[in-house]
Amino acid sequence: MPGRVLNEIEAKALLHDAGVPVTPTALARTPAEARALAEQLGCPAVIKIVSPDITHKTDIGGVQLDLPAPAAVENAAAQMLAAVSATQPQARITGVSVQAMAPPGAVEVIVGVQLDPQFGPLIMFGLGGVLAEVFADVAFRLVPLRERDARQMVREIRGARLLQGWRGRATVNLHALERLLLLVSALAEQRPDILELDLNPVLAYADRAVAVDARVLLREAA
């Protein structure tokens, strides 16, 4: 589909401006910049390759998790930039994104927007991370989303039990998920140039829900 893909930093800025909770993330164009950002944002840290030509970053070694200190972030960024440049010579590489590791104890979910040629934008909710691809356990509604729609979506997927204290886990804050869905729906309604939007994963905790990765495809201006 033709359009312009926003990188993670651009996508999160768009979401943040719309009130959608996202993890603070910044772009480093060099390993030294990555180190400086890790000092600001905190460690352990996560870095990811930033390229308009690379969608599945994990598959090509473009994600490093749980880096314990700024020096480790700098070393990992140098290795990642060199390795990805060597294995993906055709890819345009902007740099790496840097963010602090999210705390444990969350359930991963996915929130997305897809543009249906007949009905317009649809909002999607389901299990996140690799589970999204394995089980395809998702619910859809038309935009604009109503509060009742959001309540139903987070409860009707087959994996809803994972959100409700499954096997000793803390119960997820369903109201925070509902609010996030409503904010994403409002953004899709306000921005008809959004062709696709993917938040995968959104980390759902007992007290909040926050998107840690984001991808947005915009319609090219005429």
C-alpha positions, 0 to 999 in steps of 0.5 A: 500500500502506498504511503509514508511509514513513520519511524518509531520516534515519529509515530510515538510523537503523534500518539503522545500528542493525541494523549495515547500513553507511550514510553519515552523514546529518542533517536540516536544517530551514533553510538555516542548519542545512544550512550548519552540518551541512555544516561538520560532515559535510564537503564536497563535500556532497549535499543532498536534499529530505525529504518524505513525499510525494515519492519521486522526488526527482531528478525535481523538482529535489530533489537537489543533488550535489557542493556544494563548501563550506558556503556553497554548501550553504546557498544550494542548500538555500534555492533547493531549499526555495523551488523545491520548495515552489512546484512541489509545493505539496501536499507536506509538506516536512520540510527537506533531508538533508545528507551528504558526497559519497561518493568516486568509484570505486564500482559502484552496486548496489541491495538491497531487501526486498519483502513477498510475500503468499504467501511473506513477505519477499523480499530483492533484489539487482541493479544500482543507480542508473538501471540498476536501472530500465533493465535490471531485472537482479536476483536474489531469495531468501527471508528468512532469507538463508543465506551460500550465498544471499548468495554466489550472489546477487552472482554470478548477475546478468547485470551481475556482471562489473561487480563483478569489475574490468570494464575496468580498474575495481577489483574490488568487495569481494564479501564486503562485499556479502554481509555487507550482504545478510545484515544486511538479511535479519536486519533483515527477519526481526526487523522483520515490520512492514517492508513495503518496504525500498530501498537505492538505491544501495549503493556497492560499493568495493574495500574496503567497501559502503555505502548512500547512500540508503534508503527504508523502508515500515512497516506501520501499527500497528493 
